[in-house]
Amino acid sequence: MELLVGLIFGPLGILIAVCSKGKYVNCPFCRRSVDPKALVCPYCQRDIVDRARFAIAPETK
């Protein structure tokens, strides 16, 4: 039974993860996904204020 649940929800989880990546940018220091409006990375606590230097795309509407 567990195998069947894993076969059903495993690919679904991967699809959700791939589709939701577009709304975030990578931290230039730890490479984790963060909100494009963030000034400080919530994971490594480093400042992300120099966006042009690290080629972080500006927010698009």
N, C-alpha and C positions, 0 to 999 in steps of 0.2 A: 504493500500500500504506500509506504514512504517513497519508494522508487517512482511510482506513478505521480505522486504529488510533486516530487522533484523534477520529473520530466515535463510537467505542465507549467510549474511556476518558475523554473530556472530560466528558460528562454524569455518568458514574459518580463522577468526582472532585468535581464540584459537589454531588452528592447526599451524599457522605460529609462534605464540609465543612459543609453545612447541618445534617446530623443530629448532628454532634459539637459544635456550638456551645453546647448546653445546659449543659455541665458547667463552663463558665468564665464569668467576669465581665470587664467592660472596665475597664482602668486609667482612673481619672478624669483622668489627665494626658495620656497618649499614645493612649488609646482602643484599645490592643491587648488581646487576650484573655489573661487570666492566671488562674492557679489561685485559687479563692475563699479559700484559706487563706493566700495569699501576704501577707507584710508589706511586701515591697519588690518593685516591678515589675522583672522580669528584663530588660526592654527599655530603659526610661528611667531605671532605678535610683532612682526616687523612692519615698518611704515611703507606704504605703497603710494607715496605722494608724487614721485617722479615718474609719472606714467609714460612720458615720451621716451625716456631713456630705456625703459624696459619693453617698449612696443606693445603696451596694453591698449587695445582699441577703446576709443571713447564710447560712451553709451549711445545706442541708436534707438530711435523711437519709431 
